[in-house]
Amino acid sequence: MELSKIHTLILVSVFTLIVAPAALCLEEPTSSKAIYNTFSDEEEMTMGRNAAAEVEKVQPILDDEALGAYVEKIGQRIAKDSQRPKLQYHFKIVNTPVMNAFSLPGGYVYVNRALLDFAESESELAGVLAHEVGHVVAYHSMNDVARRWLVDRAIYESQKAGLVTDQQMQDMLKQYGGPILLFVDRKFSREEENEADMLGLYNVTRSGWDPNGLVQFLGRLIRVGADQSLVELLLRNHPLPEDRVANLATELKQVKTNARLTKNSTAFVRMKEYLSKLPPAPEPPQEPAKSQ
């Protein structure tokens, strides 16, 4: 069978199982994993734990008890009020001036130190953490793992049936990303980002923080994006289209809030003062220049 036909069969067998993400509907999305994602929560947490061990070999985790406890406290409060509270969540700070936040399967959430510097209120920080928890709640990374597993399995079965050669299988594995998923470098789709935004918005409100914090945070990122020296530092794996902010603003008009929701706290102010007195975060190692 021709390689192009095999590609088509594999893609059809996988993507016919994929359900298109629901449109924004002015209510909290319901967490449900894709029908082709058969991994249990225990398997997901094991995968996340293994991925976290690999991440922490190359990412400089900030070993500061006070800062770590502050972020962990906010994160655990959000996780407890999420749609997947039974996962074992972990929140850590990466000591780098590169601004980013990312999550791994099973409840592992990382926020870069530069993001703590950039946040202007506790509700902004809580909004970012709730967004990352939203990716976990919505099974975004695990659905991707399941899709890749199906592709790899289809390729394996094709080879076993004699439909592809070893070299053809290697070429296809390379094309589809291989069996190892680099969660940190994964770029979420716009639909996934919007879903994580909405899950985070409702989650953070339930946890007692002003949901406007996430909107304000994203809005400032868009404004400073005009400074090209900052573009490279801004949430590399999180596209920031203006319509995300617009969608959140529209949703906020429908969310019932009360005056008791926290915008800022003395704990956040103290955290910022403490953070400013620490030695600067080390610059990330420069990648070797590519030969022309």
N, C-alpha and C positions, 0 to 999 in steps of 0.2 A: 504494500500500500504506500502511496506517495506520502512524504513527510507533511506536506501542506494539508492533506486530507486527515492525517492523524491529529494534527493541531486542531483542526475544525471539530473533530469528534470529541477530543478532550475538552475543548472550551464549551461545546454545547452540553456535554454531560455535566459540567460543573455549573455553568451559569444559568442553566434552566432551573437550578435549585435556589438561585438567589432571589430573594424578595426585594423589590425596590423599596427604598426608605420612604416612610410616610411623610407627607407634607406637613408643614407647621399647622397646628390646629388649635392654637390658643388654649392648650391644656397640657398638663405634664405628660410627656411620652411614657408609655408603659414598657418597662424593661422586659425583653424577650429575646432569647438567642435564636439565630438562624436555624432552620430545620436541618441543615446539613452539619451543624455544630453539635456533635455528640459527646464532647468532652464534659466530664463531671466537674463540679466545683473543686473537688479534691485534686483532680488532674490539672486543673487550671492553676491552683495555688502551687502545686509542685513545679509546674512549668515556670510560673512567675518567680518562685524561689531560686530556681536554677539560673534564670535570666538575670535576676538581681545580683547573684554572686559573680556572674560574668561582667555585668555593668560596673560593679564596684571595684573590679580589678583595674579598670581603665579610667573611671571617673573619680576625681578627688572628693570624697565625702568629707564634709566639714565636721570634725570631731569636737563639737562644742555642746556640752550638756544643756546649758541654758537655752540656747537658740533651738537646739533639736527638740527639747521638751515643749517649747512654745509652739513650734510648727506641728508637732505630733498631737498636741492637745486640740488645736483647731481641726486638724485633719480627722482625728478620731471622732470628734463631735459630729462632723459632717458625715463620716462613714456610717455612724450609728443611725443617722436619719435618712440614709440612702435606701434605694430599693433592693440593695444586696448587702444588708448589714451583717450577714453571717460569715462573710469572707474575713480573713485575718489581714487587716490593712496595716501598712507600714509607710511612714512619711519621713523622708530624709532630705538634707540640704546638700547640694553639690557646690563645692567651693570653687567657683569659676566666675569671671566677669562676663561670660557669655550668657545672655538672658534667654532662659528656656524653662520649660516645665514639661515633664513627660510621665507617663504611667506604663506599667508592665501588667501583664495578666495577673489575676489573683489578688490585686489590691496593693501593689507596690507603686508608690507615688514619689516622684523626685521634683524638687523645686530648686533652681539655681540661685545662688546667693545674689547675683545681679538683679534677679526679679524681686527679692526682698528689698533691695536698695530702691528699686523703681516704684514699688507699691507705696501709695500715699495714705492708705487707711487699712484697718483690719478687714473691713468689708471687701476691699479689693483683693487682698490676699486670700480671704475665705472664698471669694468667687472663683479665683484661679484654681484653688485646690478642689473646689466642688466641680469645676469643669473637668479636671483630670479624673476625679472619681466617676464622673459621668461616662467617660470613655470605658472605664472598667465595668460599670453598671450595664452599659449597652453592649458588652461583649465585642467591642470593635476589633481589638487585637486578636481575640480568640476566634472570631468569625473568619478573620484573615488566615489564621493558622489552619482552620478547618478547610478553607478553600484550597490552600496550598497543599494540604495533605491529600485532598481528593485528586488534585492534578498529579502529584507524585505517585499516588496509587494507580491512577489511570495509565501513567507512563510505564510503571512497573508491570502492570497486567498486559500492556501492549507488547513489552519486550518479552515477557514470559510466553506470549502467544506467537512470538516470532515476527511481529509486525514492525518492530524497530530494532536497529542494531545498538550495540553498546555506545557507539559514538553519537548516534542520533539521540539516545536517551540523555547523554551528558550535555549535549547542546540544548535540549529542551529544559533540563533542570536548571541550566545556567540562565536561560531566557526567562523562566518563571520564578527565579529567585532562589532556587535550591531548597533543600530540606530545612535549612537553618534560617530562622527569621530574626533579623536585627530590629528589635522593637524600638530601640531608641531612634533609629533613622527612618522609621516608617512615617510616611506622610498620610494623614487622614484626609478623606474626601470632604468636600464642602458639606454634603449631607451629614456625614458623621460629626463634623465640627458643630453644625447647627444642633444636632441632637444632643451632643454633650453640653452645649450652651444651655439648652432648655432644661435638661436634667439638672444641671448645676444651678440654674436660676431657682427652680422650685426646691431643690435640696437645701440650698443655702438659706432660703427664706424659712423653711421648716426648722433649720438649726438655729435661727434667731438673728441672722445678719441681714443687713439691708441689701437686697438683690441689685440695687443700682451700682454697687461696687464693681461688679464684673463689667457693666456697660462703661463706667468711667475709666476702668483700666484699659479696655480695648480701645476706647475713644482716644486716650492719650497715646497709645501705641501707634494708631493711625496718624496722628498729628506729628509725632516725632519721626515718623517714617520718611518725612521729607528730607531729613538730615541723612545723607547717604552714609556717613560714618557710623550711624546707628543701625542702619538697615540690616547689616550682617549680624548684629547682636540680638535681633528681635525674634524670639520664638521661631526658630528656623523651620520647624515642622508644623507650624500652625499658621495657615494662611489667614490674613486679616482683611477680608473684603468688607467694605462699608455696609453691605447688606446684613452681615451678622449683627452689627450694632443696631441696625434698623429693625431687624427681626426681634431682638431682645427688647428694644424700646416699645415695640408694638405689644409684645407679650406682657410687659410690665404693667401696661394699662389695665390688663385683665386680672392681674394677681392681687389677691386681697392681702394687704400688709397692715401693720399697726405701728404706732409711734414708738413702741418698745424695741423695735429691731435695731441691732447694734450697727453703728456706722464706724465708730472707732473706739479705742480703749486705751487706758493708761498702760496696759501691758504691751500694746503695739508701740506706743511712743517710747517706752523703755527699751523695747527690742531694737528700735531704730537707733537709739542713742548708743546702746551696747554694740551694735553692728558697726557703727561708724568708728569705734575705737579699736576695732580689730585690725591686724595687718591686712593690706590689700590682698584680694584673691589672686593666686598665681595665674599668669597668662597661660592659655592652652598651648601645648607644643605646636610649633609651626610644621605644617606638612612639607615634605621635601618638594622642591620645584620639579615639575615634570619636564623631561627632556623634549625638545621640539622634534 
